[in-house]
Amino acid sequence: MIPNFKAHPWHGISAGEDAPNVVNVFVEIVPSDTIKYEIDKETGYLKVDRPQKFSNIIPALYGFVPRTYCNDAVMKLAVERGATDVTMGDHDPLDICVLSSHNIHAGGLLMEAIPIGGFKMIDGGEADDKIVAVMINDHAFGHFRDITELPEAEVKRLMHYFLTYKNLPDEPAKCRIQEVYGAEHARLVIKASQQDYADKFGG
């Protein structure tokens, strides 16, 4: 008998046949989670990272694009956009949040999404881009193709989460958003992270 085989979510699944226009997303956490889960890079299983602090609950589905890695190519894009204090990528898969009107109860699943923009976040000198995407065929968000089409309040809600989710109330900010960019630059970031993955892991 052939044993059951589960592909590693980071290494064993492609970024998508039409990436960077449409990407596969491995969802780690959902808005109802009060615990931050993240992939265990060695085993591919979800693990508990930390409890969410205070009212900082993720406002969208959150995970990463498989077979991506943030290193020199992603860092170079940040420098080109004016981030003079960046020294490296964050050495993780590329983060992505997916807007959907549907109530998805748990992470650990795959979905297809269309990147519409992102945040060039700088975290302690590391380039830590957050791609913003919409779930394919979502009846409320699926028609958006660029972050400029979103309501301003939606963009600010996402920004506020990423700027505060690591902070205690009496702590100074640990990160900043260098810029909010649209779909065209989001595709460049995805391609750069795919190049960094190929340079690091081959393939």
C-alpha positions as CSV (number, residue, x, y, z in Angstrom):
1,M,0.0,0.0,0.0
2,I,1.2,3.5,-0.8
3,P,1.1,5.6,2.5
4,N,-0.8,8.9,2.5
5,F,1.4,11.8,1.6
6,K,0.8,15.4,2.6
7,A,2.7,18.0,0.6
8,H,4.6,20.6,2.7
9,P,2.6,23.8,2.4
10,W,5.7,25.9,1.8
11,H,7.8,23.7,-0.4
12,G,5.4,21.1,-1.8
13,I,2.8,23.4,-3.4
14,S,3.4,25.8,-6.2
15,A,2.7,29.6,-6.0
16,G,0.1,29.0,-8.7
17,E,0.1,28.4,-12.5
18,D,-0.8,32.0,-13.2
19,A,1.4,33.6,-10.4
20,P,1.9,36.5,-9.8
21,N,-1.5,37.4,-11.3
22,V,-3.4,34.7,-9.3
23,V,-1.6,33.0,-6.4
24,N,-2.1,30.0,-4.1
25,V,-2.4,31.1,-0.5
26,F,-1.9,28.8,2.5
27,V,-4.1,30.4,5.2
28,E,-2.6,30.2,8.7
29,I,-5.0,32.3,10.7
30,V,-8.5,33.7,10.3
31,P,-10.2,36.8,11.9
32,S,-11.9,34.7,14.6
33,D,-8.6,33.4,15.9
34,T,-7.3,34.8,19.2
35,I,-4.1,32.8,18.8
36,K,-1.6,33.5,16.1
37,Y,-0.7,30.3,14.3
38,E,2.2,30.0,11.8
39,I,3.6,27.2,9.8
40,D,6.4,25.1,11.3
41,K,9.0,25.3,8.6
42,E,10.4,21.9,9.3
43,T,7.3,19.8,9.5
44,G,4.7,21.8,7.6
45,Y,2.2,21.7,10.4
46,L,0.6,24.7,12.0
47,K,2.0,25.6,15.4
48,V,1.0,28.1,18.0
49,D,3.1,31.2,17.7
50,R,1.6,33.4,20.4
51,P,-1.7,34.7,21.7
52,Q,-3.0,37.8,19.9
53,K,-2.3,40.8,22.1
54,F,-5.2,42.9,23.4
55,S,-7.7,43.9,20.6
56,N,-5.3,43.1,17.8
57,I,-7.3,40.6,15.9
58,I,-6.3,40.0,12.3
59,P,-8.9,41.7,10.1
60,A,-8.5,39.3,7.1
61,L,-7.5,35.8,6.2
62,Y,-3.7,35.7,6.7
63,G,-1.0,33.3,5.5
64,F,1.7,33.0,2.8
65,V,2.4,32.3,-0.8
66,P,4.0,28.9,-1.2
67,R,7.5,28.6,-2.7
68,T,8.4,32.2,-1.9
69,Y,11.1,33.6,0.4
70,C,12.0,37.2,1.3
71,N,15.7,37.9,1.0
72,D,17.9,39.9,-1.3
73,A,15.6,40.5,-4.2
74,V,12.7,41.6,-1.9
75,M,15.1,43.8,0.0
76,K,16.4,45.4,-3.2
77,L,12.8,46.4,-4.1
78,A,12.4,48.1,-0.7
79,V,15.7,50.0,-1.2
80,E,14.6,51.1,-4.6
81,R,11.4,52.5,-3.1
82,G,13.3,54.6,-0.6
83,A,13.8,52.4,2.5
84,T,17.4,53.4,3.3
85,D,17.5,51.5,6.6
86,V,16.7,48.0,5.1
87,T,19.5,45.4,5.4
88,M,17.8,42.2,4.5
89,G,14.5,40.4,3.8
90,D,12.8,38.8,6.8
91,H,13.9,35.2,5.7
92,D,10.3,34.0,5.7
93,P,7.7,33.1,3.0
94,L,5.9,36.1,1.5
95,D,3.0,37.2,3.8
96,I,-0.4,37.8,2.3
97,C,-3.8,38.8,3.6
98,V,-6.9,37.9,1.7
99,L,-10.1,39.9,1.8
100,S,-13.3,37.8,1.8
101,S,-16.9,38.4,3.0
102,H,-17.2,34.7,3.9
103,N,-16.8,33.4,7.4
104,I,-14.0,30.9,7.2
105,H,-13.7,29.3,10.6
106,A,-10.1,27.9,10.7
107,G,-6.8,28.1,8.9
108,G,-4.7,25.3,7.5
109,L,-6.3,25.5,4.1
110,L,-5.4,26.5,0.5
111,M,-7.2,29.1,-1.6
112,E,-6.6,31.1,-4.8
113,A,-6.4,34.9,-4.5
114,I,-5.8,37.9,-6.8
115,P,-3.1,40.3,-5.5
116,I,-4.3,43.9,-5.6
117,G,-1.6,45.7,-3.7
118,G,0.3,45.6,-0.5
119,F,2.2,47.3,2.3
120,K,6.0,47.7,2.2
121,M,6.5,47.1,5.9
122,I,10.0,47.6,7.4
123,D,10.4,45.7,10.7
124,G,13.7,46.3,12.5
125,G,15.6,46.8,9.2
126,E,14.0,43.9,7.5
127,A,11.8,44.0,4.4
128,D,8.5,42.4,5.5
129,D,6.1,43.0,2.7
130,K,2.4,42.3,3.3
131,I,0.5,41.5,0.1
132,V,-3.2,42.4,0.0
133,A,-5.4,40.1,-2.1
134,V,-9.0,39.2,-2.7
135,M,-10.4,35.7,-2.8
136,I,-11.5,34.6,-6.3
137,N,-15.2,34.9,-6.9
138,D,-15.9,36.5,-3.5
139,H,-19.2,38.4,-4.0
140,A,-18.1,41.4,-2.0
141,F,-14.4,41.7,-2.7
142,G,-13.7,39.5,-5.7
143,H,-14.2,42.3,-8.3
144,F,-11.4,44.6,-6.9
145,R,-8.2,44.6,-8.9
146,D,-6.2,47.4,-7.2
147,I,-5.9,48.5,-3.6
148,T,-6.9,52.0,-4.7
149,E,-10.4,50.7,-5.4
150,L,-10.9,49.6,-1.8
151,P,-12.7,51.9,0.7
152,E,-10.1,54.0,2.6
153,A,-11.3,52.6,5.9
154,E,-10.6,49.0,4.8
155,V,-7.0,49.9,3.9
156,K,-6.5,51.8,7.2
157,R,-7.9,48.9,9.2
158,L,-5.3,46.6,7.7
159,M,-2.5,49.1,8.2
160,H,-3.4,49.6,11.8
161,Y,-3.2,45.9,12.5
162,F,0.2,45.5,11.0
163,L,1.6,48.6,12.7
164,T,0.4,47.5,16.2
165,Y,0.0,43.8,16.4
166,K,3.5,43.3,18.0
167,N,3.2,46.2,20.4
168,L,2.3,46.5,24.0
169,P,0.5,49.9,24.8
170,D,3.6,51.4,26.4
171,E,6.1,50.3,23.8
172,P,7.4,52.3,20.9
173,A,6.5,51.2,17.4
174,K,8.6,48.3,16.1
175,C,7.8,48.7,12.5
176,R,6.6,51.1,9.9
177,I,5.0,51.1,6.5
178,Q,7.2,52.6,3.9
179,E,4.4,52.8,1.3
180,V,1.1,51.4,0.2
181,Y,1.5,50.1,-3.3
182,G,-0.9,48.8,-6.0
183,A,-1.3,45.6,-7.9
184,E,1.6,46.2,-10.4
185,H,4.2,46.5,-7.6
186,A,2.6,43.6,-5.7
187,R,3.3,41.4,-8.7
188,L,6.9,42.6,-8.7
189,V,7.3,41.7,-5.0
190,I,5.8,38.2,-5.6
191,K,8.2,37.6,-8.5
192,A,11.1,38.8,-6.4
193,S,10.2,36.5,-3.6
194,Q,10.0,33.6,-6.1
195,Q,13.5,34.5,-7.2
196,D,14.7,34.6,-3.6
197,Y,13.1,31.2,-3.1
198,A,14.9,29.7,-6.2
199,D,18.2,31.2,-5.0
200,K,17.8,29.8,-1.6
201,F,16.2,26.4,-2.2
202,G,16.6,25.8,-6.0
203,G,13.8,25.0,-8.5
